[in-house]
Amino acid sequence: MKVEISLNEKSVNHAIGQLKAYRDSLATKNEQFVYELLNLGISVAEEHAGGYGKYITFSKEGKGGITTIGYLVGEDAQKIIAEWDYYGERKTAVLSPILLAEFGSATYAEVLFDVEGVGQGTFPGQTHAFENSWWYKEWDENGKGEWKRGRGVTPTHPMYHAKMKMYEQIYNVARKVFRTDGR
């Protein structure tokens, strides 16, 4: 904000008025800044939800005012239930779509950063560790098992991409919201 002032009472009072008006607008501007960043994050997260978009809800939460705090929230709108037979017994597992989208599963699961000790391992006699797949036994009603190959779910990282886009755009959004010269 640029305030021009002359050394006379009228000019000083006008400058004081401008500064008070700017001060009074800061809470609203700060709230707008946080929520614009969050809206940007939501749109990016939705773009990167992959095939799980219909199962995930992205929203913003927080409190407004001069100390506005906002959170980008990704949560399961609906769980996915996996079912299979194991030696004639029905088994089920509840899967989280947001976790599958963010981190993947099985061999397609990814760690975005190089973390020592995380990844595929081997043991003596291992023959399938680096085949980009994993094996499981599918059992029929007679208790006979057949080996099947699985690969898992490739992660799309919606929350990671949202965070990176918000970081990338933070200065542009701040300039837009807090600029006072009318541009």
C-alpha positions as CSV (number, residue, x, y, z in Angstrom):
1,M,0.0,0.0,0.0
2,K,1.3,3.4,-0.9
3,V,0.2,6.4,1.1
4,E,1.2,9.9,0.0
5,I,1.4,12.5,2.7
6,S,2.2,16.2,3.0
7,L,3.2,17.9,6.2
8,N,-0.2,19.5,6.9
9,E,-3.1,18.4,9.2
10,K,-5.5,17.6,6.4
11,S,-3.0,15.3,4.6
12,V,-1.9,13.6,7.8
13,N,-5.6,12.9,8.8
14,H,-6.3,11.6,5.3
15,A,-3.3,9.2,5.5
16,I,-4.4,8.0,9.0
17,G,-7.8,7.3,7.5
18,Q,-6.2,5.3,4.6
19,L,-4.1,3.3,7.1
20,K,-7.2,2.5,9.3
21,A,-9.2,1.4,6.3
22,Y,-6.4,-0.9,5.2
23,R,-6.0,-2.3,8.7
24,D,-9.8,-2.9,8.9
25,S,-9.6,-4.8,5.6
26,L,-6.8,-7.1,6.6
27,A,-9.0,-9.7,8.3
28,T,-11.2,-10.0,5.2
29,K,-8.2,-10.1,2.9
30,N,-6.5,-12.7,5.0
31,E,-9.6,-14.9,4.9
32,Q,-9.9,-14.5,1.2
33,F,-6.2,-15.3,0.7
34,V,-6.5,-18.6,2.7
35,Y,-9.7,-19.7,1.0
36,E,-8.5,-18.9,-2.5
37,L,-5.5,-21.1,-1.8
38,L,-7.7,-23.8,-0.5
39,N,-10.1,-23.6,-3.5
40,L,-7.1,-24.0,-5.8
41,G,-6.0,-27.0,-3.8
42,I,-9.4,-28.6,-4.0
43,S,-9.6,-28.2,-7.7
44,V,-6.1,-29.8,-8.1
45,A,-6.9,-32.6,-5.7
46,E,-10.1,-33.4,-7.6
47,E,-8.1,-33.5,-10.9
48,H,-5.7,-36.0,-9.4
49,A,-8.3,-38.3,-7.6
50,G,-8.0,-40.8,-10.5
51,G,-10.7,-43.5,-10.6
52,Y,-11.6,-42.8,-7.0
53,G,-13.0,-39.3,-7.5
54,K,-16.6,-40.5,-6.9
55,Y,-15.5,-42.0,-3.6
56,I,-13.6,-39.0,-2.2
57,T,-14.8,-35.6,-1.0
58,F,-12.4,-32.7,-0.9
59,S,-13.3,-29.7,1.3
60,K,-11.9,-26.8,3.3
61,E,-12.3,-26.2,7.0
62,G,-11.0,-23.5,9.3
63,K,-11.8,-20.3,11.1
64,G,-11.7,-16.8,9.6
65,G,-10.5,-13.4,10.7
66,I,-7.1,-11.8,11.0
67,T,-5.6,-15.2,12.1
68,T,-7.4,-17.3,9.5
69,I,-6.5,-21.0,9.7
70,G,-7.6,-23.2,6.9
71,Y,-7.3,-26.9,6.1
72,L,-7.7,-28.9,2.9
73,V,-9.5,-32.1,3.8
74,G,-9.7,-35.2,1.8
75,E,-12.0,-37.9,3.1
76,D,-13.8,-41.0,2.0
77,A,-17.3,-40.2,0.8
78,Q,-17.8,-44.0,0.6
79,K,-15.7,-47.0,1.6
80,I,-14.9,-49.8,-0.8
81,I,-15.6,-53.3,0.4
82,A,-13.4,-56.0,-1.0
83,E,-14.7,-59.6,-0.7
84,W,-13.1,-63.0,-1.4
85,D,-13.4,-66.6,-0.3
86,Y,-10.6,-68.2,1.8
87,Y,-11.0,-71.9,2.1
88,G,-14.7,-71.6,1.8
89,E,-15.0,-68.8,4.3
90,R,-16.1,-65.4,3.1
91,K,-13.5,-62.6,3.9
92,T,-14.0,-58.9,3.6
93,A,-11.8,-55.8,4.0
94,V,-12.8,-52.2,4.1
95,L,-10.6,-50.0,1.8
96,S,-10.1,-46.3,2.0
97,P,-10.3,-44.6,-1.4
98,I,-8.3,-41.5,-0.3
99,L,-5.5,-43.7,0.9
100,L,-5.5,-45.8,-2.3
101,A,-5.5,-42.6,-4.4
102,E,-2.7,-41.0,-2.3
103,F,-0.4,-43.9,-1.7
104,G,-1.4,-46.7,-4.0
105,S,-1.2,-50.4,-3.1
106,A,1.0,-53.4,-3.7
107,T,3.9,-53.0,-6.1
108,Y,2.4,-49.9,-7.6
109,A,2.5,-48.2,-4.3
110,E,5.1,-45.4,-4.3
111,V,7.1,-43.4,-1.9
112,L,7.5,-39.8,-3.3
113,F,10.7,-39.3,-1.5
114,D,13.8,-41.4,-1.3
115,V,13.4,-43.0,2.1
116,E,16.1,-45.4,3.1
117,G,14.8,-48.9,3.9
118,V,11.5,-48.6,2.0
119,G,10.9,-50.6,-1.2
120,Q,11.0,-54.1,-2.5
121,G,13.3,-56.5,-0.7
122,T,14.7,-59.9,-1.4
123,F,15.5,-63.0,0.5
124,P,17.5,-66.2,-0.5
125,G,15.9,-68.0,-3.3
126,Q,13.6,-65.1,-4.2
127,T,12.5,-65.2,-7.9
128,H,9.7,-62.7,-8.2
129,A,10.8,-59.6,-6.2
130,F,11.5,-57.4,-9.2
131,E,8.7,-58.5,-11.6
132,N,6.5,-55.5,-10.8
133,S,3.8,-57.7,-9.5
134,W,2.9,-59.9,-6.5
135,W,1.4,-63.3,-6.2
136,Y,-1.6,-64.5,-4.2
137,K,-3.6,-67.7,-4.1
138,E,-7.2,-67.7,-5.1
139,W,-9.1,-70.6,-3.6
140,D,-12.0,-72.4,-5.2
141,E,-15.0,-74.0,-3.4
142,N,-13.1,-77.3,-3.2
143,G,-10.2,-75.8,-1.4
144,K,-7.9,-75.9,-4.4
145,G,-5.8,-72.8,-4.9
146,E,-4.5,-71.2,-8.1
147,W,-1.7,-68.7,-8.0
148,K,-2.7,-65.3,-9.5
149,R,-0.6,-62.3,-10.2
150,G,-1.6,-58.9,-8.9
151,R,-0.2,-55.5,-9.4
152,G,-2.2,-53.2,-7.1
153,V,-3.3,-49.6,-7.6
154,T,-1.1,-46.9,-9.0
155,P,-1.2,-43.8,-6.8
156,T,-2.3,-40.4,-8.2
157,H,-1.3,-38.3,-5.1
158,P,-4.2,-35.8,-5.0
159,M,-3.3,-34.2,-1.7
160,Y,0.4,-34.0,-2.6
161,H,-0.4,-32.3,-5.9
162,A,-2.8,-29.9,-4.2
163,K,-0.1,-29.0,-1.6
164,M,2.5,-28.4,-4.3
165,K,0.2,-26.2,-6.4
166,M,-0.8,-24.1,-3.3
167,Y,2.9,-23.7,-2.5
168,E,3.6,-22.7,-6.1
169,Q,0.8,-20.2,-6.2
170,I,1.1,-18.7,-2.8
171,Y,2.9,-15.5,-3.9
172,N,0.6,-14.9,-6.9
173,V,-2.6,-15.3,-4.7
174,A,-1.1,-13.0,-2.1
175,R,-0.3,-10.3,-4.7
176,K,-3.8,-10.6,-6.1
177,V,-5.6,-10.4,-2.7
178,F,-3.4,-7.9,-0.8
179,R,-2.7,-5.5,-3.7
180,T,-4.2,-2.1,-3.1
181,D,-3.3,-0.3,-6.3
182,G,-6.3,-1.5,-8.2
183,R,-4.4,-3.8,-10.6
